[in-house]
Amino acid sequence: MIDLSLDPGAENILNMLKWMGKEKFRPLGIECDRKHEALPVDHPFFKEFMSFGVSFGMRALEEQGGKKKNGGGPKKMGRIGIMAAEEIAYWDQGVAMSLPGPGLGSPPIQIMGTEDQKKRFFGIFEDKTMPRWGCFALTEPSAGSDVSSIKMTCRKEGKFYILNGEKMFITNAARADWAVTFATIDKSLGRKGHRTFVVEKGTPGYRVGRIEQKMGLRGSETASLIYEECKVPEENLLGGEEHYQAKEGFKGAMGTFDMTRPAVAAMAIGIGRAAYEYVRDFVKENYMVNRPIPRYQKLKEKLNHMRRKLDTGRLLCWKAVWLMDHGKPNTLEASMAKAYCPPAALEVTREAMEVLGDAGVRNDYFVEKLFRDMKVFDIFEGTGQVQRIVMARRLVNLPAS
Ligand SMILES: Cc1cc2nc3c(=O)[nH]c(=O)nc-3n(C[C@H](O)[C@H](O)[C@H](O)COP(=O)(O)OP(=O)(O)OC[C@H]3O[C@@H](n4cnc5c(N)ncnc54)[C@H](O)[C@@H]3O)c2cc1C
């Protein structure tokens, strides 16, 4: 049976996040939004955050997934991770995505990397006084949802692989010490031809392209990466060539979505909750006293609808991670949560704007920022359409390709 209780340790983590969110994430996120730029890499907040020495939210889930693959015991961190993800997003998801650490680059290294590779690429994060970033570079100008059609090439020359191509929309790419990079040895082989490299800053032929201007999540920096005859040492091929002969490479990388999709869904719920609570308080303060009762009744119904949507989404997320925590397959439930939560939370933020009336679209009223922040949640980590395809395949047992 699903147990919804939390132990005191988890309560403490969530309380600490509430404090940090209110004092730091929210004000910094609003500042980034107004300036249209992420916090600079030398911003004191990053060092302050690192001094807490915790990893939670998305990273807690990723780390847990890695340990599980390596034969660890039963885990209970999934639910705490997902509640932390919701709580942080409630305060500011843009700033959360800019936090130092390996980010989405972590799961492929944990799942595919050799012990030596894990030591090398995660080792740089051990110094808690120096903020460092990693990133996950899969998307290309002509390959987003259809990741099997990536065009970035790699060819072997002596003890090096030579990479050519471009990646785009990569979170933290411009500040990353390394980028987990997906390429193909032969496009005609489809997924079997894919190889995953860790490309380090300073590698000849590797450079940052453009930093994107986004409608939302402006606290997080998104950039393109250019690889021109980029010479990557063979020891940076994740898992070594034998890993790919076992035909597991790409499948392994995609398996990380079962961990990260519920977390991304929970983040959407966090943003939706921020909009809901803001407007609930607005209604309490402004409508109960000053407006005629019939209109207030309508607003109560609207608030009730918003709350129901958020609670339903949250339960889908919790079910998906409960399965993960118990070592059960959760691909269907992870996609269900990811398909449901972003549109539901977007609807909540839209309704919140409507309740506010003209104030809803004024950017000093905060909810319009949440609306802009929300939109991308239906795009990254697999769009809504892609989740529906994954679910349909699972429900009727169609093959994955
Ligand atoms: C803020 C942000 C951060 C990101 N961070 C990263 C990152 O760190 N690393 C990374 O690799 N990528 C990242 N991405 C990229 C993101 O993963 C892609 O944008 C996403 O996969 C969608 O790809 P696309 O933009 O090329 O859209 P497309 O795949 O071209 O899709 C366009 C539209 O077509 C629909 N569609 C596509 N295929 C089908 C189909 N088979 N059936 C029906 N409809 C379909 C989609 O649902 C969508 O509506 C980020 C994106 C954003 C916005």
The ligand as a MOL file (V3000), in Angstrom:
LIG
                    3D

  0  0  0     0  0            999 V3000
M  V30 BEGIN CTAB
M  V30 COUNTS 53 58 0 0 0
M  V30 BEGIN ATOM
M  V30 1 C 14.2310 25.5330 -21.3830 0
M  V30 2 C 14.6780 24.3210 -22.1330 0
M  V30 3 C 15.7420 23.5650 -21.6460 0
M  V30 4 C 16.1920 22.4460 -22.3410 0
M  V30 5 N 17.2680 21.7470 -21.8670 0
M  V30 6 C 17.7710 20.7140 -22.5950 0
M  V30 7 C 18.9720 20.0370 -22.1820 0
M  V30 8 O 19.5630 20.3360 -21.1290 0
M  V30 9 N 19.4690 19.0560 -22.9840 0
M  V30 10 C 18.8540 18.6810 -24.1530 0
M  V30 11 O 19.3580 17.7970 -24.8330 0
M  V30 12 N 17.7060 19.2980 -24.5650 0
M  V30 13 C 17.1670 20.3020 -23.8250 0
M  V30 14 N 16.0270 20.9580 -24.2450 0
M  V30 15 C 15.4190 20.5700 -25.5160 0
M  V30 16 C 14.1210 19.8140 -25.3440 0
M  V30 17 O 14.3720 18.5460 -24.8200 0
M  V30 18 C 13.4530 19.7700 -26.7460 0
M  V30 19 O 13.0010 21.0840 -27.0170 0
M  V30 20 C 12.3220 18.7820 -26.7840 0
M  V30 21 O 12.8140 17.4830 -26.7940 0
M  V30 22 C 11.4390 18.9850 -28.0260 0
M  V30 23 O 12.2150 18.9810 -29.1730 0
M  V30 24 P 12.0490 20.1250 -30.2750 0
M  V30 25 O 12.0970 21.4400 -29.5770 0
M  V30 26 O 13.0500 19.8810 -31.3520 0
M  V30 27 O 10.5940 19.9330 -30.8430 0
M  V30 28 P 10.1230 18.8610 -31.9280 0
M  V30 29 O 10.5870 17.5020 -31.5490 0
M  V30 30 O 10.5080 19.3460 -33.2740 0
M  V30 31 O 8.5670 18.9330 -31.7540 0
M  V30 32 C 7.7760 19.9800 -32.2890 0
M  V30 33 C 6.3110 19.6080 -32.0890 0
M  V30 34 O 6.0200 18.3650 -32.7910 0
M  V30 35 C 5.4610 17.4160 -31.8950 0
M  V30 36 N 5.8910 16.0630 -32.2510 0
M  V30 37 C 7.1650 15.6270 -32.3840 0
M  V30 38 N 7.1730 14.3110 -32.7080 0
M  V30 39 C 5.8780 13.9250 -32.7640 0
M  V30 40 C 5.2290 12.6760 -33.0610 0
M  V30 41 N 5.9260 11.5650 -33.3530 0
M  V30 42 N 3.8780 12.6500 -33.0250 0
M  V30 43 C 3.1500 13.7680 -32.7320 0
M  V30 44 N 3.7110 14.9730 -32.4630 0
M  V30 45 C 5.0510 15.0430 -32.4780 0
M  V30 46 C 5.9990 17.8000 -30.5250 0
M  V30 47 O 5.1500 17.3250 -29.4990 0
M  V30 48 C 5.9850 19.3310 -30.6130 0
M  V30 49 O 4.6990 19.8120 -30.3450 0
M  V30 50 C 15.5460 22.0600 -23.5490 0
M  V30 51 C 14.4560 22.8040 -24.0310 0
M  V30 52 C 14.0220 23.9160 -23.3430 0
M  V30 53 C 12.8540 24.6940 -23.8970 0
M  V30 END ATOM
M  V30 BEGIN BOND
M  V30 1 1 1 2
M  V30 2 1 2 3
M  V30 3 2 2 52
M  V30 4 2 3 4
M  V30 5 1 4 5
M  V30 6 1 4 50
M  V30 7 2 5 6
M  V30 8 1 6 7
M  V30 9 1 6 13
M  V30 10 2 7 8
M  V30 11 1 7 9
M  V30 12 1 9 10
M  V30 13 2 10 11
M  V30 14 1 10 12
M  V30 15 2 12 13
M  V30 16 1 13 14
M  V30 17 1 14 15
M  V30 18 1 14 50
M  V30 19 1 15 16
M  V30 20 1 16 17
M  V30 21 1 16 18
M  V30 22 1 18 19
M  V30 23 1 18 20
M  V30 24 1 20 21
M  V30 25 1 20 22
M  V30 26 1 22 23
M  V30 27 1 23 24
M  V30 28 2 24 25
M  V30 29 1 24 26
M  V30 30 1 24 27
M  V30 31 1 27 28
M  V30 32 2 28 29
M  V30 33 1 28 30
M  V30 34 1 28 31
M  V30 35 1 31 32
M  V30 36 1 32 33
M  V30 37 1 33 34
M  V30 38 1 33 48
M  V30 39 1 34 35
M  V30 40 1 35 36
M  V30 41 1 35 46
M  V30 42 1 36 37
M  V30 43 1 36 45
M  V30 44 2 37 38
M  V30 45 1 38 39
M  V30 46 1 39 40
M  V30 47 2 39 45
M  V30 48 1 40 41
M  V30 49 2 40 42
M  V30 50 1 42 43
M  V30 51 2 43 44
M  V30 52 1 44 45
M  V30 53 1 46 47
M  V30 54 1 46 48
M  V30 55 1 48 49
M  V30 56 2 50 51
M  V30 57 1 51 52
M  V30 58 1 52 53
M  V30 END BOND
M  V30 END CTAB
M  END
